[in-house]
Amino acid sequence: MNKTLSILIVFALLSCGKKEEGKEVQTDKIALRNITEKVEGLGQIKPELEVKITSDVAGRIIVLNGKPGDFVKKGTILVEIDPEQYQAAHERAKSSLSSAEANLDKSKSELNRAKELRSKGLNSTSELEIAEANYKVNLATLQQARASLSEAHDNLSKCTVRSPIDGIITTKNKEQGEIAQGSSFNLDVIMIVANLNKMETLVDITESDIIKVKVGQKVDLDVEAFPGQTFQGEVTEIANAAKVNASSTDQVTNFEVKILITDKNERFRPGMNVTAQIKTNYAQNVVAVPIQAVTARQVTKLEQKKSGEQENTDADKAANEDFSDKKAKAKDSKKLEEVVFVVTNEKTVEKRMITKGISDDDYYQILSGLSEGDEVVVGPFSTLSTSLKDGDKVTVKNDKFNRAASTASN
């Protein structure tokens, strides 16, 4: 009997001890930190200035200078189109102009003769009018011939295509002997020349984030081809109109942002993938809480008042008295709010409503609800997200959770 009683007493003591220990939690101390808020977008590197080399006239390519990677200076001949048909057209236009000039000279002489005869009464008015009409027709023909010659000369000169900028040939789409279309409606790009000294990227930013982005903001750029390196950039342009990408399941609205890459790197190539982190806001020496410490709980109106969300006016006092009444308590509506659990000196947790400011990848800025030095619960997630309640007893086991995290990472 005594043995049984002893076992029961020991069991009861152990049970009480476990209950007294409370829930095991991981904590962190609130400190002042610097927080940089960033907005992320994906894009590709491209030259700030690139020119698509095309031909304004159609024909066979007889000269094609350069290959991708070659540097060319402004004015360098890149492409020559077979000029034979354009030379022939130029000669025809010259002949037409000579003929028009001769006809005009003849009609001018006839007009002068008709005027002289008319002054002497040796011809009729109608004959003078015919001479004047012939002169005007030949004058118009001469003007047309001059325009045709100018056009033929222009087309002939367009058979030679020169580089409009100093740059690198980045793309070559044609080979010598192929046909250049020379159409202004369907762009037939022969090659692309780009200035690689200045590079930029165009990134897509969601409509919820675009309101934070401004021209002149600094940017951290992670280029996929250079892991572990971060390059600097600056926002130079923000699109006013949205890009809507529709799919079978959803519709995504993005805005295009142009970023100048201020760090130079000769190994940058057009088309390289980039992740841009635009620095949209910055807060220095502010109260900050780890992101994982913030969770959601239903909060009553009374708790909201205690947290300072509403002013404690006479009307509020009357409302607080109503809350003491059972009927009023039954009507007390609950709202889902973001809260943090603070460990008290009695090793219990106090649920605190918070007001957040900006955030980075790890921390939220806290505008109200917490102070420097507060010890807040940051884990484990299963306890913090659901089972932890205001007033619960807790046992801080930071060493235990740190060892578990270290083992998992290894």
DAZINOR-V287902 format. One record per backbone hydrogen bond with DSSP energy under -1.0 kcal/mol. CO is the residue of the C=O (numbers start at 0). NH is the residue of the N-H. Records with the same first field share a line. If there is no record, write none. Layout:
CO=NH / NH
This chain:
0=4
1=5
2=6
3=7
4=8
5=9
6=10
7=11
8=12
9=13
10=14
11=15
12=16
13=17
14=18
15=19
16=20
17=21
22=394
24=396
25=377 / 378
27=375
29=372
30=287
32=285
34=282
36=279 / 280
38=277
40=275
41=203
42=273
44=270
45=199
48=194
50=192
52=189 / 190
58=179
59=81
60=176
62=79
66=69
69=168
71=166
72=75
75=162
77=64
78=160
79=61 / 62
82=86
83=87
84=88
85=89
86=90
87=91
88=92
89=93
90=94
91=95
92=96
93=97
94=98
95=99
96=100
97=101
98=102
99=103
100=104
101=105
102=106
103=107
104=108
105=109
106=110
107=111
108=112
109=113
110=114
111=115
112=116
113=117
114=118
115=119
116=121
117=120
123=127
124=128
125=129
126=130
127=131
128=132
129=133
130=134
131=135
132=136
133=137
134=138
135=139
136=140
137=141
138=142
139=143
140=144
141=145
142=146
143=147
144=148
145=149
146=150
147=151
148=152
149=153
150=154
151=155
152=156
153=157
155=158
156=159
158=80
160=77 / 78
162=74
166=71
167=193
168=68
170=191
174=177
177=60
179=58
189=172 / 173
190=52
191=169 / 170
192=50
193=167
197=47
198=260
199=45
200=258
202=256
204=254
205=209
208=211
209=212
213=216
216=234
217=278
218=232
219=276
220=230
221=274
222=225
225=228
230=220
231=261 / 262
232=218
233=259
234=215
236=257
242=253
244=251
249=246
251=244
252=206
253=242
254=204
255=238
256=202
257=235 / 236
258=200
259=233
264=267
268=271
271=44
272=223
273=42
274=221
275=40
276=219
277=38 / 279
280=36
282=34
285=32
286=365
288=363
289=292
290=293
294=338
296=336
298=334
299=303
300=304
301=305
302=306
303=308
304=307
310=312
312=316
313=317
314=318
315=319
316=320
317=321
318=322
321=324
324=328
325=329
326=330
334=298
336=296
337=353
338=294
339=351
340=376
341=349
343=346
346=393
347=343
348=390
349=341
351=339
354=366 / 367
357=364
361=290
362=359
363=288
364=356
367=354
370=373
373=29
374=342
375=27
378=25
379=383
380=384
382=387
388=391
391=348
392=22
394=24
396=400
397=401
398=402
399=403
400=404
401=405
402=406
403=407
404=408
405=409
